């Protein structure tokens, strides 16, 4: 499957890819909406309808083995160095499973994210938000990621899982190294080494905690998973340990990016920011627009499990498919004026939280947590504004997040 037009591959691997992300999506969607990339060794889908179809069709587009397929890019003579990393993805956690294994694991984990239990945490979130703001309110400035956007979801997901919040810097380091590897779009052996070290350390950490909870159960998700492991022989220790790692990484990284991406969009659209300050009843639709406009997860992979004709192209078993959520959420065939940030947007059927059986477990938590955070920041920090130069986006093909976000307030 050779590329007829290498300029798109040059585009996907360029340093400006993240900087001009949505212009690049528009170009791909217009000229090659279903595109085979030699650079990514993957089909790249940029239309809304194609992405939805792919995400819903778990019979042909599998989550099992997708990262292993990415790892196949490692030169054969180097693969022995990454045995532990490969074994991790072979057994996989929740996001690397298909039904019925996925159904079994999801049913267990979903108990911690039910609407009733999420709502019970509203008071905890409000208290935590205000405690974080108290620490920097008198300074007149802050770096939003390290001072607020990262600690908030990190402490919250740590509480749900049952891990010490003081370990969050360790979690952050592990997460960044893992996501740098999986989000690079191409194999980098240095990234792979760091990801392997982080995966091994994280697995050891959760395995230890799970064994501790078997001896002394607590009111947390790890205790519930450990108990299920003892009482249900279909649940393996590796599955549960890996799922804990997935929840930890996804639970804080994506929410932190949502908060900072959202505030950058508000700063760049001051009329929308002022309107939201004056009318906080717009918060629910504003949050959905933030999620659509700069989705924290830009793309996710799927592996073709059976040959299929898709949009006039032949997808072969074993092909990797990259579902570009960020492009789908800016598709003019589905969204009116898609590049406009509009906190009034109606019928905002974005796919930032996924689709079907793999719909994001933490969506209800994010939809409760982020409005509380945004409202408190706008209310307690008068004249909240961007400080310094326009921030830079982190280099990643799969995630959308800023390197930093410096803000000032009166």
N, C-alpha and C positions, 0 to 999 in steps of 0.2 A: 504494500500500500504506500506508494511513493507520493510525495507531495507535488502537486502541479504548480503550486504557488508558494515558494519558500518564504515570501515576505511575511506571511502570517506566523510562521515559526520564528522568524527573526523578531517579530513583534512580541510573541509570547515569552521570549527569553531576554528581552531587552530590559535595561535598568529603568526605563520609563514606563514599563507595563503598569505598575501600581499607580504611578503619578497620573497617567491618562487612561485610567481603567475603563471608564464608561464610554469614552470615545472609541477605544479599542473594541469593546463589546459591540457597539453600534456597527462598526466596520465589518466585523465577523458575521453578525446577524444579517446584515444586508447582502454580503457577498458569498459567505460560506457558513450558513447557519448550522449545518451538520458537517463538521470539518475533521478530517484525520490529521493529527499533528504528529510528525516524526519526533519533534522536540519533546513532547509530553508522552509519546507512544500511547496515544489515546484519541478516541473520538471526542470532539468538543461540541457541546450543545448549547446554543445561546438563545433559542426561542422559548417563550413561556410554555406554549402548548407541548412542545417536544419534551421539555423538562418535566412537566407534570405527568405526561404519559410514561416516561422512563421511571420516575420515582414510584408510580403506582404499580408498575408491572414487575412484581418481585419474582415472577416465573422466569422471565428472561434476563432481568437485570439484578444481579445478586450483590449482597454486601459481603458474602463469604469469599475470602481470598483476594479481595481488591488490593489490600496493601502488599500482600505477597507478590501480586502481579507487578506492582510498582517496584518492589525490591528485585525483581528479575532483571532490572537494568544494571544491577551491580555486576561488574566483570566476574566471570566464573572463577578466576583464580583468587579473587578476594572474598568470595562468599563464606568461606570457613570462618572468617573473622566475625561474622554477624549471625552466628548460630542461635544465640540467645534471643536476639531481636526477631528472627524468623519464627522461632518457637512460640514467642509471645503472640504474634499475629496468626499463627496456625490455630491456636486454641481460641484466641479472641474473646472479647467480652460482648456486651449487649449490641454495640453498633456494628460488630463484625459477624452478626448472626442473621439468618433468615428463619421464618417460621418452619417448623414448630419450635425450634430451640429459642428463637428470638421471643416468641410468644410466652414461653415458660419463664424466661428471665425478666421480660418486661412486666409481666403480671406481678412478679415479686417486688421489683423496684418501684413500680407505679404506686404502691401503697404509701410510700413516703411523699408522693407528689400529688395526692388526691386533692381536689378543690377544698375539702373540709380541713385537711391538715395544713395546706398552704395558707388558708385564711387565718388559721390559728397563729400563724407566725407574723401576722401583720403588725401586732404590737411590738414584737421583737425587732422587726425591720425598722419601724419608726424610731425606736429607741437607739438602735445602732447608727442610723443615719444622723441623728442629732448628736450623738457622742462624737462621731467623726468630724462633723462640722464644728463642734465646740473647740476642737484642737487647733483649727487654723483660722477661725472666724476673725480673731483680732489681728491677724498678720497682714490683711489686705491683699494677699496673693497666695497662690498655691499651684502645685503641679497636679492636675486633676487625677491622673492615673494612679500615681503612687500614694497621694494623700486621701483619695476618696474612691475612685472607680474600681480599683483593684481590691482594696481591703474589704469593702462592703460585701460583694458576693463571695469572696474568699472566706470571710468569717462565717457567713451564712451557710455556705455549703459544707464547711468544716463542722458546723454545729449539727447539720442534718445527718452527716455521715457519722460524726462522733470522733473527730480528730482534733487535736489541740490547735486553736487558732494561731498560736505563736509559731507554728511550723509553716505558716503560709509563705514565707520567703523561700523556703525549701521547695514547696509546691510550685511556686512561681518559676523557679529555676528549672525544675523538671519539666514543667509544662512548655516553657519557651523552647527548650532543646528538642522536645518531641515534636512540637508543632512546626519548628523550623525545618525538620527533616521531612515530615509528611506534606508540608505546604510548599516545598521548594519547586515542585513541578519536574524536577530532574534529580537524579541521584548525585549527592555530594557525600563522599566517604567520611569526611570530617563530621558532617551533620549526622550521618548514620552512627558513627562511634558515640557521639554525645547522646543521641537518642537511645541507643542501647544501654549505656550506663544509667541513664535516667529511668528507663523502663525497669531495669533490674532492681534499682534502688527503690522505686515506687512499689513494685510488687513485693519485695521483702518487707517493706514498711507495712503494707496492708495485710500481708500474711501474718505478721506478728500481731497486729491489732485484732485480727479476726480470731486468732487463738486466745488472745487475752479476753475477748468478749465471750468466748465459750466458757471460760472459767468464771468470769464476772460480767454477766450481761448488763447492759445499760439501755436507756430509752433512746436508741439511735439506730440508724440504718445498718451499720456494720453488725450490730448485735442481731438484728432481724435476719440479715443475710447469713451470719454464722449459724444461727438457729435453723434456718432453712437447709443449710448445708448438712447439718446433722440429721434432719428429719426427712430429707428428700434425696434419694440416691441418684436422681437425674442431674443434680446440681454439682458441678465439680468445683473444687477449691480454686482452680485457676480461672474458671469463668467468673466467679464472684470477685476474686482479687482484681482481675482485669477490669471488671465493670466498675468497681470502686474507683480505680484510676481514671477511667473514662469520665465518670461523673465529676470527679474533682477537677480535671482539666477543663472539661466543657462547662462546668458549673460556674467557674469564675472568669475564665478567659473571654467567653462570648458576652457575658453580661457587662464586664468591664469595657469591652469594645463598644457595646450598644450605648452605654452612658456617654462615653467620650465622642463617639461618632455623632451621636445625637446633638450634643452641645456644640460641636463644630458646625453642624448644619444650621443650628439656631443662630449662632454667631454670624454665619455667612448670609443669613436671611433675617436681618434685624426686625423687619416688619412682623414676621411670624413670631419672633421671640417676644416682642412687646405685646402682641395679641395674646400669647399664651400666659404672660404675666398677669394681664388684666382679666383673663377668663380661664381659670384652671379647669373648668368643665370640659375644655378641649383636650385635656391630658390623654384620655383614652385613644382618641383618633390621632393625636400627635405622636404617641408612642408607636402606634402601628405604622405611621409614616416614617418615623425614624428607622424602624426595623426594615421597612421596604427600601428606603432611599439609600442607605449604606449598610447593607446586611453584614453582620459580623462574620458569618460563614458565607464565603463567596462561591465556593464550589465543593462538591463532594463526588467521590468516585463510585462507580458501579462496575461490576464485572459481568460480561455477557456469558450466561450459562447455557444458552441454546442459540443456534444460528437464527437470525431474524432479519427480515427486510424492515428497515426503519427509515421513513421519510425518503424512500427511493434509494437508500444506501444498504449495502449488505454488511451486517454486523456478524462477525464470526465468533463462535464460542471461544472464550479466552481473551477477547478484545476488552480493553479498558475503555470506559465511557466516563467523561467528566461532565457532570451536570452543573452548569454555571448558573447558580441561583441568582447571583448579582445581576447577570445579564437578563434573566427572565423577569426579574423585578423592575427592569427598566424597558421592557418590551412595549413599543408604542402600539402594537396590535392588541395589547391587553389593558394597558394603562394610558389614560388620557394625559398628554403632556408629561411623560414619565420622568423627565429630568428636572421638573419643577418640584421643589420641596413645598408640600401643601398640607398643613396640619388639619385642614378641613376635608381631606380626601375621603370620599364615600366608597363603600364596597371595595375596601382595600384588600383584595384577595392575594396578597403576596405569598410567596412560598419560603420565606426566610426560616420558618420553623420546620420545613420539610413537608412531607405528604404521607398519607396512608399509614402503614404499620410502623414506619420509622419517624412519625411525627415526634418532634422534640418533647422529651419527658418534662423538661424544665420550663416549658412555655408558660404554664400557669403561674409558676413562681416568678418568672421574669416580668410578666404582665402585672403582677402585684407589686413587685419590688421597685421597678424602675419609675413608675409614676410617683411613688412616695419620695424617691431620691430626687427626681427633677423638681417636684413641687417645693421640697424643703430648701434646695439650693437656690431656687429663684426667690423664695420668700425671705430667706435669712441672709442672703448675700446681695445687697443692693448694687445695682449697676454692674452685675457680673458680666465680664467681657474678656475677649481674647487679648492676650498680652504677647508682645514680641512678633516674630515672623510667623508666617503660615506654617503650621506643623507638618512634619513629614510622615508619610505612611510607611509602616514596616513592610519589608519585602516579603511577600507571601502570595502564592497562587490560590490558596484556599481560605485564608482569613483576611479580614479587613480591620486593621487596627492602627492607631497612631503610635509613633515612638514616644511622644510626650504631648501634653496639652497644658501650656502655661496660661493661667487666667488671673485676672485682678478683679477687685471689688472694693466698694467704699465701706 
